[in-house]
Amino acid sequence: MRKIIFIFSMIFIFQIVNVFGQDKTESVNNLVNTLKQKVLLNDDQSASIQKVLNDLITKSKSVDDKNDLVKEAQNKVESYLDKRQKLKYDIIKNDWWKQVQAIL
């Protein structure tokens, strides 16, 4: 009986972890899509920015002070933008990064 309870407990914990992982993935996709629409990113830029955000989330789990990681990610994201995109990005940058920090 204890083995059955243990197995169900492990399955339940696995499902909870899986759901939280999907929520962050969905949040990253939404953030990238928002930026794609506002700044007019191409597919390569979108994929690169999505990778930067996923790396940021992964690294932020093991660090207490996330500010340096966020600044590094901001620099990487900005490096993918051309001049026109950067002008549009500068308008929404603060709000967009607040949303990014909310999922960390």
Buried (B, 14 or more C-beta within 10 A) or exposed (E): EEEEEEEEEEEEEEEEEEEEEEEBEEBBEEBBEBBBEBBEBEEEBBEBBBEBBBBBBEBBEEEEEBEEBBEBBBEBBEEBBEEEBBEBBEEBBEEBBEBBEEBB
